[in-house]
Amino acid sequence: MSDLRELYQQVILDHSKKPRNFQKLDGANRTAEGHNPLCGDQITLYVQVEDDVIRRIGFQGSGCAISKASASMMTDSVKGKTTAEAQGLFERFHDLLTGKGGPGDPGDLGKLAVFSGVREFPVRVKCATLAWHTLRAALEGKGEPISTE
């Protein structure tokens, strides 16, 4: 089990140090800003949706390793998915982190399962879900910044 945790930590650190899709996205037709005042995490998310499919996605911002890694992995995970599929992925990810619905099968989340250990640190759940809440706001067209508080 400790080997698995070490692997998970390495994946999170890798995505934190070298985040994927860390860019302002020209041509984005959905954007949203998110803030986690508890940790100081801030994100701006840029999404290009065509025919209800997330074609391109990028983000900019700053924050802790968990927040940045989660945003990086989220952008990889939702690219090419419909908005409904992205919403379903958010729900399963959120359930994994909060323990709702029982332990479930983190395998259906693919690489996102590396965040399963976050549930042991409730204060970090907001760090890991900030990008996801920001994505939901962007897809719903909410114009005001979202906050995890």
N, C-alpha and C positions, 0 to 999 in steps of 0.2 A: 504494500500500500504506500509506503514512503517513496518507492521508486516512481509510482504513478503521480504522487503529489509533486515530486521534483520535476517530472516531465511537464506537468501542468504549469508549474512556476516558470519553467524555461520558455514555454510557448507564450505565456502572458508577457514575460520580459522582452521576448523577441518582438512581439507586436507593439509593445510600448516604445521600444527603442527605434524600431523601423516600421512605423505604422503604414499600412496599405491604404491607398486611396486618400492620403493626406494631402488634399489640394482643394483650392476653390474651383468649382466646376462651372466653366463657361457653358451657357446653354441650359442651365438648371431652370426648371419651371416650378419647382417647389423648394422652399428653403424654410429653415426654422432655427431658432437659437435656444440653447438649453443651458441651465446653470444649476450646479449643486453647491449651495452656500456652505454646507457643512465641511466639504473638502476643498472647495475653491475651484472645482472642475467647471470648465466652460467649453461649449462646443457650438459651432455653426455647421449645419448640415445642408448640403446641396444635392438635390435629387432631380434627375431627368426622367419623367414618366411619360411613356408613349403607349397608347392603347392599353392602359391599365397595367403596364409592365415597367418595372424599374430597370431602365436601360443603362443608366450611369449614376454613380453616387460618389460623393466626396465629402470630406469634412476638414475643418480647421479648428484649432482650439488648443487648450492646455489643461493639464490635470494630472492626477496621480496615474500610476502605471495601470491600475485596473480599469480606470475610465478610458484611457487612451487605447489600451489593448481591446477593450470591449467595442469601442467605436470602429477600430480597424477590422476586427473579425466580423462585426455586424455588417459593415459595408461589403465585405467579400461574400457574406452569406445571403444577402438579399438581392444582390445584383442578378438580374434575369428572372426574378420572381414577380408574380402578380402582386398587387397591393394586398389582396386577401391572403395570399401565401405568406407575405411578410408579416402581416398582422398575426396570423396563426403561429409563426415562428416566435414572434415577440411574446405571445401568451405562454408558449411552452418554455421559453427561456426564463420568463418571469416566474413561472411556477417552479422551475428548477431552483432558482435562487431563493425563493421565499418558502419553499417546502410545501406549497399548496398542492393539493391533489396527490399527496403521498410522494414517495421517492421517485416513482416513475422510471422511465428508461432514458437515461441521459444519452444513450446511443442514437436516439432519433434526432438529436441536435447536432450530430457530427462533431466538428472541432469545438463548437461552442460549449461542449460538455466540460471543457477545462475550467469553466467558472463554477462548477458544482461545489467546490470548497468554499466559495464566497458566503454561502448560507451560514457557515459557522461564525461569520463575522457580520452580524446584521447591519452595522454602520456602513459597511462596504457595499451592501446591496444597491444603495443609491448611486454609488460610483459606477457599478457595472451596468445599471439600467438607464443611466442618463441618456446615452446615445439612442437607445430604443424608444424612450419617451419622446425624444426630440424627433425621431423618425415618424412616430405616430402623428405628432403635431404637424410636421411637414406634409404628410400625406393627407391629413384632414384640412390643410390650408389655414391653420390657426396662425394669425398674424402676430400675436404677442409672444414674447419669450416664455418658455416653460421653466419651472423650477421643481426640484425634487422635494421641496419643503411644502 
